[in-house]
Amino acid sequence: MPLNEFQKDFKGIMLRPLSQVDEAASQFKDNFVNDHIPVNERLKIYHNNVLGSLSKNILTTYPLLEALVGENFLKTLAREFVMENPPQSACLHYYGEEFDIFLKKHASTQSMPYLSDVATLEWALHKAYHAADDSPMSTDDFSAIEPDSLADTTLTLRGSLSLIASPYPLQAIRDMCLKKTEDAPDMTIDHNTRIMVWRQKLEVNILPLEDDEFMMLSEIKKDKSLGEAVENTLNAYPDFDFAAFLKKNIIFETFSKAHSNN
Amino acid sequence: MADLIDKTSQLIPLDPPVFDNPVGLGLRAPHYEEILETKPDIGWFEVHPENYFGGGIHRHYLGKIREHYPLSLHAVGLSLGADQPVDTEHLRQFKELIDIFEPFIVSDHVSWSASGNAHLNDLLPLPYNRETLERLRRNIEQTQEYFGRQIIVENPSTYIAFKDNEMSEFEFMNLLAKITGCGILLDVNNIYVQSHNHGLDPYEYIDGVNKNAIFEIHLAGHTEKTIGDHSLLIDTHNKEVKDDVWDLYAYTIKQLDKPLTLIEWDQDFPPLETLLSEASRARKILDLEQEERHAAE
């Protein structure tokens, strides 16, 4: 059997449910030595290694989900996710970003619609932990921007930064999962959660945001110039205070660089 | 295979560095802080480069530990045996780490993990035949050219055997080293596992593998899985090295000159003390061998 054909077929077996491995193994009966231990049992070792290690990687990335739904249920979901979405890179800390979308669509999680947003939060935490180092803009960096060109300046958010909007109380859910509180949050009302996740040196932070701050940061993320971003934010939130916003975000080291469009 | 070109004569021989302590440890996240605080007596550390791609907190710790110890980068994701070229983005990120951390050696496995765009995160088996040899030759040469240095490749643990193998695994490893100039990372536990799983003699493997190509030795724990009246050994890296594997190691090093030896442990992490105890055991075996050699002189 040519190498390419063998590897494609083998990959196909690895990404099937365990119940189908016995039948699939028969296609290899002429290729592998079949001795006192049958080929299907030998293939199951690989099958377990592949699906086991990849689904374990998902569980490691999503510990809050595991606390919410239990190890066995999450493992079942993770295995299904892996079979449908195997990694596209050998670097596994890039793997699993779409798990929130998978959960949103999955039939078995429809009674827990908050799971998908919890997964989004967990991916943001994971991404912040592994993000490349980038230097934050300092007060001096901002002072160096000419006042006349400030409106035309575009800011870049730190590579580790994510903005998350959700109707669910994500921080309260997290606190409950981490056993910081035993109070189960009310999931039936809209909590209008707006949070920012990012890393400062070795610390991954979560910060609740006001609606206007969230919108301003979202506009910056869309590469809008500061002038346009402020104008759009003020249109939606007339009390938005840009000076206070800027001061706060310099302290929190939210921006990595400024680009003048002049 | 007489037509195969011998590359070893065209390349600078791969000479392992001499460290005061030839025994190293696989470096894993749960031990970062303790290693930095206690600076244990260990010769060097080895990491999977894929865990440090991009940057982030892991890379910060690796940088701190690298200030105190030599480093080896042992990859699991080049997929050298895949019937496709090595992923250039993977090579780029790997090279970035090589340039930053200046490892004394770079390695991966004689196996495959990628097919098309899917990466299966396991060291999957290969038939030992001419076609596989040619594919590995191309991918190892692509890697060596990209890195501008020779690499070493590790013998895998396997759980199935191919009917169309044209040679034994050690003969295959020897040929691979010969035609690419790469070195061999001899995993003694894998040889033991392999031999049990396929009814082979591990000592014959040790006798047959080309000692001049060996740059480093790996030791790790394995797990036995019972199937009917028989069993397979699984290379789980989650236990102490088994006594039979220590015996095979002691036999192996008699044919080598104080080889660099690594203790691997990749899941169910024990306290650092346990790993240091395993490393100490390896060092004692190496020291004993040296004493016996001196006594015999």
Chai-1 contact restraints between the chains, C-beta under 6 A:
chainA,res_idxA,chainB,res_idxB,connection_type,confidence,min_distance_angstrom,max_distance_angstrom,comment,restraint_id
A,L3,B,D83,contact,1.0,0.0,6.0,A-B,restraint_1
A,L3,B,E131,contact,1.0,0.0,6.0,A-B,restraint_2
A,N4,B,D83,contact,1.0,0.0,6.0,A-B,restraint_3
A,Q7,B,D83,contact,1.0,0.0,6.0,A-B,restraint_4
A,Q7,B,S115,contact,1.0,0.0,6.0,A-B,restraint_5
A,K8,B,S115,contact,1.0,0.0,6.0,A-B,restraint_6
A,K11,B,S115,contact,1.0,0.0,6.0,A-B,restraint_7
A,K11,B,A118,contact,1.0,0.0,6.0,A-B,restraint_8
A,M14,B,L120,contact,1.0,0.0,6.0,A-B,restraint_9
A,F32,B,I160,contact,1.0,0.0,6.0,A-B,restraint_10
A,V33,B,A161,contact,1.0,0.0,6.0,A-B,restraint_11
A,V33,B,K163,contact,1.0,0.0,6.0,A-B,restraint_12
A,H36,B,H230,contact,1.0,0.0,6.0,A-B,restraint_13
A,I37,B,I227,contact,1.0,0.0,6.0,A-B,restraint_14
A,I37,B,H230,contact,1.0,0.0,6.0,A-B,restraint_15
A,E41,B,I227,contact,1.0,0.0,6.0,A-B,restraint_16
A,R42,B,Y159,contact,1.0,0.0,6.0,A-B,restraint_17
A,R42,B,I160,contact,1.0,0.0,6.0,A-B,restraint_18
A,I45,B,Y159,contact,1.0,0.0,6.0,A-B,restraint_19
A,N49,B,D122,contact,1.0,0.0,6.0,A-B,restraint_20
A,V50,B,L120,contact,1.0,0.0,6.0,A-B,restraint_21
A,V50,B,D122,contact,1.0,0.0,6.0,A-B,restraint_22
A,S53,B,N121,contact,1.0,0.0,6.0,A-B,restraint_23
A,L54,B,N121,contact,1.0,0.0,6.0,A-B,restraint_24
A,P86,B,A118,contact,1.0,0.0,6.0,A-B,restraint_25
A,P87,B,H119,contact,1.0,0.0,6.0,A-B,restraint_26
A,Q88,B,N117,contact,1.0,0.0,6.0,A-B,restraint_27
A,A90,B,E50,contact,1.0,0.0,6.0,A-B,restraint_28
A,A90,B,G77,contact,1.0,0.0,6.0,A-B,restraint_29
A,A90,B,H119,contact,1.0,0.0,6.0,A-B,restraint_30
A,C91,B,E50,contact,1.0,0.0,6.0,A-B,restraint_31
A,C91,B,F53,contact,1.0,0.0,6.0,A-B,restraint_32
A,Y129,B,G56,contact,1.0,0.0,6.0,A-B,restraint_33
A,Y129,B,I57,contact,1.0,0.0,6.0,A-B,restraint_34
A,H130,B,G54,contact,1.0,0.0,6.0,A-B,restraint_35
A,H130,B,G56,contact,1.0,0.0,6.0,A-B,restraint_36
A,A131,B,G56,contact,1.0,0.0,6.0,A-B,restraint_37
A,A132,B,G54,contact,1.0,0.0,6.0,A-B,restraint_38
A,A132,B,G55,contact,1.0,0.0,6.0,A-B,restraint_39
A,D133,B,G55,contact,1.0,0.0,6.0,A-B,restraint_40
A,L202,B,I57,contact,1.0,0.0,6.0,A-B,restraint_41
